[in-house]
């Protein structure tokens, strides 16, 4: 399985809204992102859905600046 296939599979979550956000980032930004941001995205995909959603909604802070960049990009795609 290629890296992109693995990430695409990990973007499939428990809620359609989360799926759409994550897949949109993967399709539109991931390939142009720096390696540190790509790793941050992969790290975020390892989080449980409730924690990831809380980070996206701004209820808890991302673990580091690279994750913050990913979250900011996710929010921009939704107009949030």
N, CA, C and O of each residue as an XYZ file, in Angstrom:
320
protein
N       0.850     -1.174      0.000
C       0.000      0.000      0.000
C       0.900      1.243      0.000
O       1.824      1.343      0.807
N       0.630      2.173     -0.893
C       1.427      3.391     -0.955
C       1.083      4.311      0.218
O       0.056      4.145      0.877
N       1.951      5.269      0.460
C       1.724      6.240      1.536
C       0.405      6.989      1.333
O      -0.365      7.152      2.278
N       0.143      7.446      0.106
C      -1.102      8.175     -0.163
C      -2.320      7.276      0.042
O      -3.342      7.733      0.554
N      -2.228      6.037     -0.341
C      -3.342      5.103     -0.133
C      -3.593      4.889      1.355
O      -4.739      4.845      1.803
N      -2.516      4.757      2.110
C      -2.645      4.571      3.556
C      -3.291      5.802      4.188
O      -4.196      5.676      5.012
N      -2.826      6.988      3.801
C      -3.398      8.223      4.349
C      -4.862      8.365      3.940
O      -5.702      8.752      4.753
N      -5.165      8.057      2.695
C      -6.551      8.150      2.224
C      -7.448      7.236      3.053
O      -8.559      7.613      3.425
N      -6.957      6.037      3.335
C      -7.727      5.100      4.154
C      -7.914      5.666      5.565
O      -8.998      5.547      6.136
N      -6.888      6.270      6.124
C      -6.976      6.827      7.470
C      -7.901      8.051      7.526
O      -8.401      8.397      8.596
N      -8.126      8.698      6.401
C      -9.046      9.843      6.360
C     -10.498      9.401      6.491
O     -11.368     10.223      6.778
N     -10.767      8.146      6.290
C     -12.130      7.621      6.431
C     -12.409      7.446      7.910
O     -11.884      6.536      8.551
N     -13.242      8.328      8.445
C     -13.498      8.351      9.880
C     -14.939      7.956     10.176
O     -15.631      7.402      9.322
N     -15.374      8.243     11.377
C     -16.729      7.876     11.798
C     -17.811      8.850     11.375
O     -18.998      8.533     11.453
N     -17.414     10.027     10.930
C     -18.415     11.016     10.525
C     -18.087     11.543      9.131
O     -16.921     11.738      8.787
N     -19.119     11.768      8.344
C     -18.945     12.249      6.978
C     -18.235     13.597      6.950
O     -17.386     13.836      6.092
N     -18.584     14.480      7.891
C     -17.981     15.810      7.925
C     -16.471     15.733      8.109
O     -15.718     16.445      7.445
N     -16.038     14.870      9.010
C     -14.608     14.701      9.252
C     -13.935     14.078      8.028
O     -12.833     14.475      7.649
N     -14.600     13.106      7.417
C     -14.072     12.499      6.186
C     -13.821     13.566      5.129
O     -12.752     13.607      4.521
N     -14.800     14.421      4.915
C     -14.711     15.444      3.873
C     -13.559     16.409      4.159
O     -12.779     16.723      3.261
N     -13.448     16.877      5.396
C     -12.375     17.798      5.760
C     -11.000     17.184      5.499
O     -10.142     17.795      4.863
N     -10.811     15.987      5.993
C      -9.506     15.337      5.897
C      -9.152     14.985      4.455
O      -8.016     15.186      4.025
N     -10.116     14.465      3.716
C      -9.851     14.116      2.326
C      -9.590     15.365      1.486
O      -8.770     15.329      0.569
N     -10.267     16.454      1.784
C     -10.037     17.701      1.065
C      -8.600     18.184      1.287
O      -7.928     18.596      0.341
N      -8.136     18.134      2.529
C      -6.743     18.509      2.813
C      -5.790     17.593      2.040
O      -4.860     18.064      1.385
N      -6.027     16.303      2.121
C      -5.149     15.342      1.447
C      -5.107     15.596     -0.063
O      -4.037     15.552     -0.671
N      -6.242     15.854     -0.654
C      -6.315     16.049     -2.106
C      -5.775     17.400     -2.569
O      -5.240     17.505     -3.673
N      -5.910     18.427     -1.742
C      -5.611     19.779     -2.203
C      -4.369     20.428     -1.608
O      -3.878     21.417     -2.153
N      -3.859     19.907     -0.524
C      -2.728     20.585      0.104
C      -1.560     19.665      0.440
O      -0.406     20.089      0.385
N      -1.839     18.437      0.780
C      -0.816     17.536      1.313
C       0.427     17.479      0.429
O       1.541     17.615      0.934
N       0.263     17.283     -0.854
C       1.428     17.091     -1.736
C       2.313     18.324     -1.828
O       3.501     18.198     -2.125
N       1.763     19.529     -1.579
C       2.556     20.757     -1.622
C       3.123     21.135     -0.252
O       3.965     22.028     -0.159
N       2.673     20.471      0.799
C       3.109     20.811      2.158
C       4.551     20.357      2.391
O       5.032     19.406      1.775
N       5.216     21.060      3.290
C       6.556     20.656      3.715
C       6.477     19.335      4.467
O       5.417     18.960      4.970
N       7.591     18.641      4.541
C       7.633     17.325      5.190
C       7.133     17.376      6.630
O       6.446     16.457      7.075
N       7.467     18.436      7.364
C       7.022     18.546      8.758
C       5.503     18.651      8.847
O       4.888     18.078      9.746
N       4.897     19.386      7.908
C       3.429     19.506      7.903
C       2.785     18.186      7.482
O       1.744     17.806      8.018
N       3.395     17.492      6.533
C       2.878     16.185      6.133
C       2.903     15.215      7.312
O       1.958     14.453      7.518
N       3.986     15.247      8.082
C       4.077     14.382      9.256
C       3.035     14.768     10.293
O       2.444     13.900     10.935
N       2.806     16.064     10.459
C       1.797     16.534     11.410
C       0.412     16.029     11.011
O      -0.377     15.633     11.870
N       0.114     16.042      9.710
C      -1.165     15.523      9.235
C      -1.280     14.037      9.559
O      -2.314     13.584     10.052
N      -0.234     13.288      9.285
C      -0.234     11.854      9.596
C      -0.417     11.627     11.096
O      -1.128     10.708     11.502
N       0.219     12.460     11.918
C       0.075     12.345     13.374
C      -1.356     12.630     13.806
O      -1.893     11.947     14.677
N      -1.975     13.643     13.196
C      -3.365     13.960     13.527
C      -4.294     12.804     13.180
O      -5.265     12.544     13.890
N      -3.993     12.113     12.088
C      -4.833     10.982     11.690
C      -4.766      9.826     12.687
O      -5.640      8.958     12.691
N      -3.750      9.811     13.519
C      -3.619      8.760     14.536
C      -4.498      9.026     15.760
O      -4.709      8.131     16.578
N      -5.007     10.246     15.885
C      -5.824     10.607     17.044
C      -7.218     10.004     16.937
O      -7.722      9.788     15.835
N      -7.844      9.732     18.085
C      -9.245      9.291     18.057
C     -10.139     10.420     17.537
O      -9.830     11.598     17.718
N     -11.234     10.057     16.899
C     -12.136     11.039     16.307
C     -12.555     12.158     17.266
O     -12.500     13.327     16.884
N     -12.973     11.841     18.499
C     -13.407     12.927     19.392
C     -12.292     13.950     19.665
O     -12.553     15.152     19.719
N     -11.078     13.482     19.834
C      -9.955     14.388     20.088
C      -9.638     15.214     18.841
O      -9.411     16.420     18.941
N      -9.620     14.585     17.685
C      -9.352     15.301     16.439
C     -10.421     16.355     16.184
O     -10.101     17.482     15.806
N     -11.669     16.005     16.385
C     -12.757     16.956     16.184
C     -12.657     18.121     17.165
O     -12.913     19.265     16.791
N     -12.289     17.843     18.412
C     -12.114     18.905     19.414
C     -10.999     19.868     19.006
O     -11.112     21.073     19.227
N      -9.940     19.351     18.420
C      -8.852     20.213     17.948
C      -9.346     21.070     16.784
O      -9.093     22.274     16.753
N     -10.034     20.470     15.843
C     -10.544     21.214     14.688
C     -11.527     22.295     15.133
O     -11.525     23.398     14.586
N     -12.362     21.985     16.116
C     -13.363     22.932     16.597
C     -12.773     23.999     17.528
O     -13.473     24.927     17.935
N     -11.487     23.864     17.862
C     -10.839     24.849     18.712
C     -11.077     24.653     20.193
O     -10.805     25.553     20.987
N     -11.576     23.503     20.575
C     -11.834     23.211     21.982
C     -10.564     22.828     22.730
O     -10.444     23.069     23.931
N      -9.619     22.231     22.012
C      -8.296     21.954     22.574
C      -7.250     22.372     21.547
O      -7.538     22.457     20.354
N      -6.060     22.627     22.012
C      -4.988     23.109     21.140
C      -4.244     21.959     20.483
O      -4.094     20.889     21.073
N      -3.777     22.183     19.256
C      -2.921     21.181     18.611
C      -1.628     20.998     19.409
O      -1.242     21.868     20.188
N      -0.975     19.873     19.209
C       0.221     19.535     19.980
C       1.426     20.403     19.624
O       2.299     20.622     20.464
N       1.482     20.906     18.372
C       2.650     21.679     17.951
C       2.283     22.614     16.797
O       1.153     22.599     16.308
N       3.233     23.410     16.379
C       2.996     24.404     15.331
C       2.647     23.766     13.987
O       1.825     24.306     13.246
N       3.253     22.639     13.666
C       2.955     21.982     12.408
C       1.496     21.498     12.383
O       0.807     21.627     11.372
N       1.043     20.943     13.505
C      -0.355     20.527     13.577
C      -1.278     21.740     13.481
O      -2.349     21.659     12.880
N      -0.872     22.845     14.063
C      -1.663     24.074     13.979
C      -1.801     24.502     12.516
O      -2.872     24.948     12.106
N      -0.740     24.373     11.729
C      -0.794     24.713     10.299
C      -1.803     23.827      9.571
O      -2.572     24.309      8.739
N      -1.798     22.544      9.883
C      -2.746     21.622      9.256
C      -4.174     22.001      9.642
O      -5.057     22.066      8.785
N      -4.397     22.250     10.926
C      -5.730     22.609     11.405
C      -6.190     23.915     10.770
O      -7.350     24.033     10.374
N      -5.308     24.885     10.669
C      -5.657     26.152     10.016
C      -6.064     25.914      8.561
O      -7.023     26.514      8.078
N      -5.341     25.045      7.867
C      -5.682     24.732      6.482
C      -7.039     24.027      6.402
O      -7.831     24.305      5.502
N      -7.301     23.127      7.331
C      -8.602     22.453      7.363
C      -9.719     23.459      7.567
O     -10.757     23.387      6.909
N      -9.506     24.389      8.474
C     -10.524     25.406      8.750
C     -10.749     26.323      7.550
O     -11.886     26.707      7.273
N      -9.691     26.674      6.844
C      -9.836     27.538      5.665
C     -10.672     26.869      4.581
O     -11.396     27.546      3.851
N     -10.580     25.569      4.472
C     -11.338     24.884      3.429
C     -12.830     24.884      3.733
O     -13.647     24.684      2.833
N     -13.192     25.106      4.994
C     -14.607     25.109      5.348
C     -15.148     26.511      5.543
O     -16.357     26.698      5.683
N     -14.264     27.498      5.553
C     -14.709     28.866      5.801
C     -14.934     29.147      7.268
O     -15.538     30.159      7.622
N     -14.444     28.243      8.146
C     -14.621     28.410      9.595
C     -13.711     29.463     10.153
O     -13.734     29.726     11.355
